[in-house]
Amino acid sequence: MKDVILKAKDVQKSFANNGEQLHVLTNVNMDIYAHDFTVIMGSSGSGKSTLLYALSGMDKASAGEVIYKKGNEEIDICKLKEKKMADIRAKDFGFVFQQMHLVSNLTLLENVTVTGYLNKNKSAQETRENANELLDRMGLENVKNNLPSRVSGGEQQRCAIARAVINSPNILFADEPTGALNRKNTTEVLDLLTELNEKGQSIVMVTHDIKAALRGNRLLYLEDGDIVGELELSKYGEKDKDGNPLQNSKAREAQVNAWLSSLDW
């Protein structure tokens, strides 16, 4: 039985719009499991990003609970004061967005290192060594001393992922991380996320891209602010005891497409 790391209970989110309340999330109930690659899909305007922000504490839900399970502790992040929530975002959660939000006047290495300094349990030297190792592992060893403007979009996004995981977050949240990338860079970033998940990283990703969604082992479908569909898959690229793929890519894509069609995607 899989361990729940994050639980949403009757989560609602509303925004004021010209004097009226716009209800974006309506009583969302869901579990996020440790070590899963969870993908949230849905049509434009369904509330995917709003749900991700509520789950991650980037924005507070209007009602309901979001329970983060840290060891034996259960924390309702909806009730936390901003200072405590900021601490959890810095140390326990990692974030990757469609726009990389790298600091333009810092090198790739400096962008990652500065975030690592938030972890007070490591020395400055350990942090710098960790940042260097991460960037090397992500294929950025030859450009890590460049400014963001001097590297490709895919390289910027890989740097953003390194920045997101340098403090070993319990959950990595990704909001359309390949939305601004070309096909080659998209594949490289998805391969990297898949590798992180294979090593145990819990990932929650919002996407509208079926190719990206195939990397997940659990797909959730959001419609009109509520979860209306779920699909369980094997781990991407998982093999049986004889080393054969449990599911080839075409069969996996056909299964996901059939599921989406049943939901009027």
LINSUL-V966906 format. One record per residue. SS is DSSP state (A for helix, B for strand, O for the rest). PHI is phi in whole degrees, -180 to 180 (NA if undefined). D_FIRST is the distance of its C-alpha to the first C-alpha in whole Angstrom. Layout:
# LINSUL-V966906
ss=SS phi=PHI d_first=D_FIRST
ss=SS phi=PHI d_first=D_FIRST
This chain:
# LINSUL-V966906
ss=O phi=NA d_first=0
ss=O phi=-78 d_first=4
ss=O phi=-87 d_first=7
ss=B phi=-78 d_first=9
ss=B phi=-107 d_first=13
ss=B phi=-148 d_first=15
ss=B phi=-134 d_first=16
ss=B phi=-103 d_first=19
ss=B phi=-124 d_first=20
ss=B phi=50 d_first=23
ss=B phi=-77 d_first=25
ss=B phi=-126 d_first=28
ss=B phi=-144 d_first=31
ss=B phi=-128 d_first=34
ss=B phi=-129 d_first=37
ss=B phi=-75 d_first=41
ss=B phi=-141 d_first=43
ss=O phi=55 d_first=47
ss=O phi=84 d_first=46
ss=B phi=-117 d_first=43
ss=B phi=-93 d_first=40
ss=B phi=-98 d_first=38
ss=B phi=-91 d_first=34
ss=B phi=-94 d_first=32
ss=B phi=-117 d_first=28
ss=B phi=-129 d_first=28
ss=B phi=54 d_first=25
ss=B phi=-76 d_first=22
ss=B phi=-125 d_first=19
ss=B phi=-163 d_first=16
ss=B phi=-117 d_first=13
ss=B phi=-113 d_first=13
ss=B phi=-99 d_first=10
ss=O phi=-61 d_first=11
ss=O phi=74 d_first=12
ss=O phi=-80 d_first=12
ss=B phi=-108 d_first=16
ss=B phi=-94 d_first=16
ss=B phi=-116 d_first=20
ss=B phi=-108 d_first=22
ss=B phi=-120 d_first=24
ss=B phi=158 d_first=27
ss=O phi=-70 d_first=31
ss=O phi=-59 d_first=33
ss=O phi=86 d_first=34
ss=O phi=-77 d_first=30
ss=O phi=106 d_first=29
ss=A phi=-58 d_first=27
ss=A phi=-67 d_first=28
ss=A phi=-60 d_first=29
ss=A phi=-65 d_first=25
ss=A phi=-60 d_first=24
ss=A phi=-66 d_first=27
ss=A phi=-69 d_first=26
ss=A phi=-67 d_first=22
ss=A phi=-95 d_first=24
ss=O phi=79 d_first=26
ss=O phi=-67 d_first=29
ss=O phi=-145 d_first=30
ss=O phi=-88 d_first=30
ss=O phi=-66 d_first=29
ss=O phi=-74 d_first=31
ss=B phi=-157 d_first=29
ss=B phi=96 d_first=26
ss=B phi=-130 d_first=23
ss=B phi=-125 d_first=21
ss=B phi=-98 d_first=19
ss=B phi=-99 d_first=18
ss=B phi=-98 d_first=16
ss=B phi=-116 d_first=18
ss=O phi=64 d_first=16
ss=O phi=-91 d_first=17
ss=B phi=-96 d_first=19
ss=B phi=-116 d_first=19
ss=B phi=-118 d_first=22
ss=B phi=-84 d_first=23
ss=A phi=-69 d_first=25
ss=A phi=-69 d_first=27
ss=A phi=-100 d_first=29
ss=O phi=-78 d_first=29
ss=O phi=-73 d_first=33
ss=A phi=-58 d_first=34
ss=A phi=-62 d_first=34
ss=A phi=-69 d_first=31
ss=A phi=-66 d_first=29
ss=A phi=-63 d_first=31
ss=A phi=-65 d_first=30
ss=A phi=-67 d_first=26
ss=A phi=-62 d_first=27
ss=A phi=-76 d_first=29
ss=A phi=-109 d_first=27
ss=O phi=-108 d_first=23
ss=B phi=-117 d_first=23
ss=B phi=-118 d_first=25
ss=B phi=-134 d_first=27
ss=B phi=-131 d_first=28
ss=B phi=-120 d_first=31
ss=O phi=-61 d_first=33
ss=O phi=-89 d_first=36
ss=O phi=-71 d_first=35
ss=O phi=57 d_first=37
ss=O phi=-76 d_first=39
ss=O phi=-75 d_first=41
ss=O phi=-66 d_first=44
ss=O phi=-98 d_first=47
ss=O phi=-114 d_first=44
ss=B phi=-68 d_first=43
ss=A phi=-58 d_first=40
ss=A phi=-62 d_first=39
ss=A phi=-67 d_first=41
ss=A phi=-59 d_first=38
ss=A phi=-75 d_first=35
ss=A phi=-63 d_first=37
ss=A phi=-59 d_first=38
ss=A phi=-66 d_first=34
ss=A phi=-63 d_first=33
ss=O phi=-67 d_first=36
ss=O phi=-67 d_first=34
ss=O phi=-85 d_first=32
ss=O phi=-75 d_first=34
ss=O phi=-83 d_first=32
ss=O phi=-118 d_first=34
ss=O phi=-73 d_first=37
ss=A phi=-60 d_first=39
ss=A phi=-66 d_first=40
ss=A phi=-60 d_first=36
ss=A phi=-64 d_first=35
ss=A phi=-64 d_first=38
ss=A phi=-64 d_first=37
ss=A phi=-64 d_first=33
ss=A phi=-63 d_first=34
ss=A phi=-61 d_first=37
ss=A phi=-64 d_first=34
ss=A phi=-62 d_first=32
ss=A phi=-66 d_first=34
ss=A phi=-64 d_first=35
ss=A phi=-63 d_first=32
ss=O phi=-93 d_first=32
ss=O phi=75 d_first=36
ss=O phi=-113 d_first=38
ss=O phi=-61 d_first=40
ss=O phi=-89 d_first=43
ss=O phi=-127 d_first=43
ss=O phi=-67 d_first=41
ss=O phi=-98 d_first=44
ss=O phi=-90 d_first=45
ss=B phi=-74 d_first=45
ss=A phi=-54 d_first=43
ss=A phi=-67 d_first=46
ss=A phi=-101 d_first=46
ss=O phi=-129 d_first=43
ss=O phi=-76 d_first=42
ss=A phi=-62 d_first=39
ss=A phi=-66 d_first=36
ss=A phi=-68 d_first=37
ss=A phi=-62 d_first=37
ss=A phi=-69 d_first=34
ss=A phi=-64 d_first=32
ss=A phi=-64 d_first=34
ss=A phi=-63 d_first=32
ss=A phi=-69 d_first=29
ss=A phi=-59 d_first=30
ss=A phi=-62 d_first=31
ss=A phi=-71 d_first=28
ss=A phi=-108 d_first=26
ss=O phi=-63 d_first=29
ss=O phi=-97 d_first=27
ss=O phi=51 d_first=24
ss=O phi=-66 d_first=22
ss=O phi=-71 d_first=19
ss=B phi=-135 d_first=19
ss=B phi=-106 d_first=21
ss=B phi=-100 d_first=23
ss=B phi=-132 d_first=25
ss=B phi=-110 d_first=28
ss=O phi=49 d_first=29
ss=O phi=-67 d_first=29
ss=O phi=-111 d_first=31
ss=O phi=-63 d_first=33
ss=O phi=-108 d_first=37
ss=O phi=-110 d_first=36
ss=O phi=-79 d_first=38
ss=A phi=-62 d_first=36
ss=A phi=-62 d_first=37
ss=A phi=-67 d_first=35
ss=A phi=-59 d_first=32
ss=A phi=-62 d_first=31
ss=A phi=-63 d_first=32
ss=A phi=-68 d_first=30
ss=A phi=-66 d_first=27
ss=A phi=-62 d_first=27
ss=A phi=-66 d_first=27
ss=A phi=-62 d_first=24
ss=A phi=-62 d_first=22
ss=A phi=-61 d_first=23
ss=A phi=-61 d_first=21
ss=A phi=-65 d_first=18
ss=A phi=-61 d_first=18
ss=O phi=-89 d_first=19
ss=O phi=110 d_first=16
ss=O phi=-70 d_first=18
ss=B phi=-78 d_first=16
ss=B phi=-128 d_first=18
ss=B phi=-124 d_first=19
ss=B phi=-125 d_first=22
ss=B phi=-95 d_first=25
ss=O phi=-156 d_first=27
ss=O phi=-110 d_first=29
ss=O phi=-96 d_first=29
ss=A phi=-62 d_first=28
ss=A phi=-59 d_first=28
ss=A phi=-69 d_first=26
ss=A phi=-63 d_first=23
ss=O phi=-61 d_first=23
ss=O phi=-75 d_first=21
ss=O phi=-80 d_first=18
ss=O phi=-106 d_first=15
ss=B phi=-144 d_first=15
ss=B phi=-113 d_first=18
ss=B phi=-119 d_first=19
ss=B phi=-117 d_first=22
ss=B phi=-105 d_first=25
ss=B phi=-143 d_first=28
ss=O phi=52 d_first=30
ss=O phi=80 d_first=28
ss=B phi=-144 d_first=25
ss=B phi=-78 d_first=22
ss=B phi=-120 d_first=23
ss=B phi=-156 d_first=21
ss=B phi=-147 d_first=18
ss=B phi=-135 d_first=17
ss=B phi=-98 d_first=14
ss=O phi=-128 d_first=16
ss=O phi=-71 d_first=15
ss=O phi=-62 d_first=16
ss=O phi=-59 d_first=19
ss=O phi=76 d_first=21
ss=O phi=-64 d_first=19
ss=B phi=-117 d_first=20
ss=O phi=-83 d_first=20
ss=O phi=-65 d_first=21
ss=O phi=-94 d_first=24
ss=O phi=86 d_first=24
ss=O phi=-94 d_first=25
ss=B phi=-59 d_first=23
ss=O phi=-67 d_first=20
ss=O phi=-153 d_first=22
ss=O phi=-76 d_first=26
ss=A phi=-64 d_first=26
ss=A phi=-67 d_first=29
ss=A phi=-66 d_first=26
ss=A phi=-64 d_first=24
ss=A phi=-64 d_first=26
ss=A phi=-64 d_first=27
ss=A phi=-65 d_first=24
ss=A phi=-67 d_first=24
ss=A phi=-63 d_first=27
ss=A phi=-64 d_first=27
ss=A phi=-63 d_first=24
ss=A phi=-63 d_first=26
ss=A phi=-63 d_first=29
ss=A phi=-66 d_first=28
ss=O phi=-102 d_first=28
ss=O phi=62 d_first=31
ss=O phi=-61 d_first=31
